[in-house]
Amino acid sequence: MALAIEGQIPAALDSALRHIEAHPRDAIVMSLPMGAFGLFAFSGMADHDQARVDLCGRYAQHYGEDWWYLTITAGR
């Protein structure tokens, strides 16, 4: 979070993705790359929408019917 606040978005995104890999059920950190104002969108990557879809798909087995996960993936 500190990296994002300091404007180091690529480093913040990398750190968040590494954390999610180690702790896939950490919905707080998983939410950071998501959304129109998330780390993917502000990272400068052209395909940030697809990156969000891919991230959700990669960890779907860890969430099942979790309400938060279903909300974040609605419409994808």
N, C-alpha and C positions, 0 to 999 in steps of 0.2 A: 504494500500500500504506500509506503514511504517513497518508493521509486516513482510511482505514478504521480504522487503529489509534487515531487521534485521535477516532474516533466520528463522523466526517463522512461518513456512509454515502452520502447522495445525491451529494455531490461526488465521492466515490471511485467510485461507479458511473458517473457521467458521464465521469470521467477514463478509466476502464477501457474504456468503450464507444468513446470517441474514439480511444484507442490501438488497439483492435481494428480499427476502421475503417481506420486507416493501416497496421496490421501484422496482418492476419487470421490468419496462421499462428503467432502468439505464443500457444502453448497455455497458458503460465503465466498470462498476463493473462486469456485466455479462460476459464480455470477459476475466476477470482475471482467472477464473477456466479452461477456454477452451484451446485447442491446445496442441501441443507436449511440450510446455514450460510453460503451465499454472499451476495453483495451484493444480488441481487434479493430474496431472502427477507428480508433485514434492512432493505431500503429502505422497507418499509411499503406497497409496492404490493400491491393485492388480487389481481392476476392474475400474480403472480411465476412460477407454473408455466408459464403460456403465454408469458411473456416469455423464459424459458429456451429453450423450444421454438422460438420465433421467432428468437432469436439463433443457435441451432444451424443452423436452416434457411437463414438469411441467408448463412452462411459455409461451407455444405456443400461447395461447389465447390472450396474451398481445401484441403479435408482428404481427400476421396476415401476410400480404404481405410485411412487412418491409424488405428492401433490405439487411440490416445488418444481420438480423435473418436468412433470406433465405441463405445467404452466409455461416454463421457459421454452419448451419445444413445441408448444401449440402453433399450428399453422406451418410447421416445417415439413 
